[in-house]
Amino acid sequence: MVMINKIVETLEDAVAVINDGATVLIGGFGEAGSPIELIHALIDHGAKNLTVVSNNAGNGHVGLAALIENKQVSKMVCSFPRTAQSVVFTDMYRQGLVELELVPQGTLAERIRAGGAGIPAFYTPTSVDTPLAANKEKRVINHETFVLEYAIKGDFALVKCKAADRYGNLVYNKTARNFGPVMCMAARHAIVQAKEIVPVGTLDPECIVTPGIFVSKVVEVSNPAEESQLLKENRRYPW
Amino acid sequence: MVEIQNIKPWNRNEMAQKVAADIPDGSYVNLGIGIPELVASFVPEGREFMYHSENGLLGIGPPPQPGHEDPELINAGKKAVTAIPGAAYFHHADSFAMIRGKHIDVCVLGAFQVSQNGDLANWSTGVPGGIPAVGGAMDLVSGVKTIFVITQHTTKEGKPKIVKECSYPLTGKAVVDRIFTDLAVIDVNKRGLFVREMAPGVSFDYLQSKTEAKLEI
């Protein structure tokens, strides 16, 4: 019997498929849900010229900020790159070393969801009458103006969750869920780090948030780093 | 000369309490980044409403006790929060379906500028080299029925934030319903800006002197 088994043993194996020029969706809202260990594995792996879709642009010199600092990211698609500790992105954006596509947060989430759901584009009221709607196609529906937004698909997604099984079924932890479910849907290969891998049948089918069909690989990271702790300790990756 | 000796501006907590007091019973209320986060600490005695955080939480509770922060339980401003009993977590597309789909009743946002017709600017100062960051603000103003703004009345340099026309890029046009500042509570409607309440010692003339747009009583 050939069993479905999405578990990979190492972080290195998990990210080995990521190629230069890929679009990588990276989960997380600030540090909550940020798959730091997978991002660090991607730094070790070295794929370059990446387009990264993520709500924020990283903090300090670890995780997503370290990936940007290592010059692997040519373009960021995000809603909120300006945070107090987002020093790397700010510096490199000003130097013209990384491009920014700024997307309202709900539009970002829905573009990713649409990408995963086979919807190529949609009309939304968000950003009408603002500079972010400039040069975008508009349409009046029922006397209200809407902006056309296109779906986002990823070649890969990097996502963190609380528990997974070998089928790739996932449950998340509190507000660390954020973009994880839609990013798994929208990526050709969703690569997930789970705090715990449990036997099939352990996760309650009523409570599975991401069904395994949306997931390609799962790697166990039982003791993930906390970004805020790394920042307090002034850590940098590579260590 | 405008008399200023006896002015007692409301502090941030008092401003947040004023906002909470004006929220209708049973409302679902989104809290934005900055001073709006403080509103979560204030649900008036004997009343119930539900605070929503764009990052996937319905039922924000008060801030955690020191030492009990959970980095995976945070608000829109990425600060540690608690979840009330009966809270729910959900992913980002669902969270913004609540917002864009007009399921949220009230939203509390910060502001760089508010204009006399309720235009809001709170995401970019348009300065070259500045990093624009919009977050969920544009989704919120397009989808939420009632928009409350909570902000200091003037900038750190003393310049009015309530202006005739926003000079900064807009977040939304004619979207603000009520403004809560350290000096006053002001309603925005089609006929203009109407002062509902002023902080202790604030006269109408003083308030007008700190406001570029024309105020009415």
Chai-1 contact restraints between the chains, C-beta under 6 A:
chainA,res_idxA,chainB,res_idxB,connection_type,confidence,min_distance_angstrom,max_distance_angstrom,comment,restraint_id
A,F29,B,N55,contact,1.0,0.0,6.0,A-B,restraint_1
A,G30,B,K78,contact,1.0,0.0,6.0,A-B,restraint_2
A,E31,B,P71,contact,1.0,0.0,6.0,A-B,restraint_3
A,A32,B,E72,contact,1.0,0.0,6.0,A-B,restraint_4
A,A32,B,I74,contact,1.0,0.0,6.0,A-B,restraint_5
A,S79,B,V134,contact,1.0,0.0,6.0,A-B,restraint_6
A,S79,B,G135,contact,1.0,0.0,6.0,A-B,restraint_7
A,F80,B,A133,contact,1.0,0.0,6.0,A-B,restraint_8
A,F80,B,G135,contact,1.0,0.0,6.0,A-B,restraint_9
A,P81,B,I131,contact,1.0,0.0,6.0,A-B,restraint_10
A,P81,B,A133,contact,1.0,0.0,6.0,A-B,restraint_11
A,R82,B,I131,contact,1.0,0.0,6.0,A-B,restraint_12
A,R82,B,A133,contact,1.0,0.0,6.0,A-B,restraint_13
A,T90,B,I131,contact,1.0,0.0,6.0,A-B,restraint_14
A,R94,B,G129,contact,1.0,0.0,6.0,A-B,restraint_15
A,L102,B,P132,contact,1.0,0.0,6.0,A-B,restraint_16
A,L102,B,V134,contact,1.0,0.0,6.0,A-B,restraint_17
A,P104,B,V134,contact,1.0,0.0,6.0,A-B,restraint_18
A,P104,B,M138,contact,1.0,0.0,6.0,A-B,restraint_19
A,P104,B,D139,contact,1.0,0.0,6.0,A-B,restraint_20
A,Q105,B,G135,contact,1.0,0.0,6.0,A-B,restraint_21
A,Q105,B,G136,contact,1.0,0.0,6.0,A-B,restraint_22
A,G106,B,F96,contact,1.0,0.0,6.0,A-B,restraint_23
A,G106,B,I99,contact,1.0,0.0,6.0,A-B,restraint_24
A,G106,B,R100,contact,1.0,0.0,6.0,A-B,restraint_25
A,G106,B,G136,contact,1.0,0.0,6.0,A-B,restraint_26
A,G106,B,D139,contact,1.0,0.0,6.0,A-B,restraint_27
A,A109,B,H92,contact,1.0,0.0,6.0,A-B,restraint_28
A,A109,B,A93,contact,1.0,0.0,6.0,A-B,restraint_29
A,A109,B,F96,contact,1.0,0.0,6.0,A-B,restraint_30
A,E110,B,A93,contact,1.0,0.0,6.0,A-B,restraint_31
A,R113,B,A93,contact,1.0,0.0,6.0,A-B,restraint_32
A,P125,B,S142,contact,1.0,0.0,6.0,A-B,restraint_33
A,T126,B,M138,contact,1.0,0.0,6.0,A-B,restraint_34
A,T126,B,D139,contact,1.0,0.0,6.0,A-B,restraint_35
A,T126,B,S142,contact,1.0,0.0,6.0,A-B,restraint_36
A,S127,B,M138,contact,1.0,0.0,6.0,A-B,restraint_37
A,D129,B,K173,contact,1.0,0.0,6.0,A-B,restraint_38
A,T130,B,L170,contact,1.0,0.0,6.0,A-B,restraint_39
A,P131,B,P169,contact,1.0,0.0,6.0,A-B,restraint_40
A,N173,B,E72,contact,1.0,0.0,6.0,A-B,restraint_41
A,K174,B,E72,contact,1.0,0.0,6.0,A-B,restraint_42
A,K174,B,L73,contact,1.0,0.0,6.0,A-B,restraint_43
A,K174,B,Y89,contact,1.0,0.0,6.0,A-B,restraint_44
A,T175,B,N55,contact,1.0,0.0,6.0,A-B,restraint_45
A,T175,B,G56,contact,1.0,0.0,6.0,A-B,restraint_46
A,T175,B,L57,contact,1.0,0.0,6.0,A-B,restraint_47
A,T175,B,L73,contact,1.0,0.0,6.0,A-B,restraint_48
A,T175,B,I74,contact,1.0,0.0,6.0,A-B,restraint_49
A,A176,B,E72,contact,1.0,0.0,6.0,A-B,restraint_50
A,R177,B,G56,contact,1.0,0.0,6.0,A-B,restraint_51
A,R177,B,Y89,contact,1.0,0.0,6.0,A-B,restraint_52
A,R177,B,H91,contact,1.0,0.0,6.0,A-B,restraint_53
A,N178,B,N55,contact,1.0,0.0,6.0,A-B,restraint_54
A,N178,B,G56,contact,1.0,0.0,6.0,A-B,restraint_55
A,N178,B,H92,contact,1.0,0.0,6.0,A-B,restraint_56
A,F179,B,H92,contact,1.0,0.0,6.0,A-B,restraint_57
A,P181,B,H91,contact,1.0,0.0,6.0,A-B,restraint_58
A,V182,B,H91,contact,1.0,0.0,6.0,A-B,restraint_59
A,V182,B,A93,contact,1.0,0.0,6.0,A-B,restraint_60
A,E226,B,P71,contact,1.0,0.0,6.0,A-B,restraint_61
A,S228,B,P71,contact,1.0,0.0,6.0,A-B,restraint_62
